[in-house]
Amino acid sequence: MNHYYGLVVTLSVASSLLILVVIAFALTGNFSVAVATYFGVAVLRSIKAPLTAAWLNQNLESETRATIFSMQQQADGFGQMGGGPLLGLAGKYLSVPIALVISAVALIPALALYLSSFRLAEKRSK
């Protein structure tokens, strides 16, 4: 179970950092900071992708694994189709920084999912 805890903690930290870095990107007025945070977002996303796949693989049976990964990709696509235009409207009518902060806030449910998974794993280990 230690490997699982480590994975969930790493995903939680990476998600928290991603939220903070996106907010920093949104609110900075400095070009150098914007470039650094842009690359920070890219690095954090590239770190999270294989870890998320490993996290899902640990809890799935082989018969359902492909279906769950497909559903994950579908949910991501639907979220982009639904959220993208709304964020575009926020960017147009409010401001781009506000739209970027909203996009960072939209990542919080993933963090909540990792934390609830951690609590569930603690209950199972008792």
Stockholm file with secondary structure:
# STOCKHOLM 1.0

chainA/1-126         MNHYYGLVVTLSVASSLLILVVIAFALTGNFSVAVATYFGVAVLRSIKAPLTAAWLNQNLESETRATIFSMQQQADGFGQMGGGPLLGLAGKYLSVPIALVISAVALIPALALYLSSFRLAEKRSK
#=GR chainA/1-126 SS CHHHHHHHHHHHHHHHHHHHHHHHHHHCCCHHHHHHHHHHHHHHHHHHHHHHHHHHHHHCCHHHHHHHHHHHHHHHHHHHHHHHHHHHHHHHHTCHHHHHHHHHHTTHHHHHHHHHHHHHHHHHHC
#=GC SS_cons         CHHHHHHHHHHHHHHHHHHHHHHHHHHCCCHHHHHHHHHHHHHHHHHHHHHHHHHHHHHCCHHHHHHHHHHHHHHHHHHHHHHHHHHHHHHHHTCHHHHHHHHHHTTHHHHHHHHHHHHHHHHHHC
//
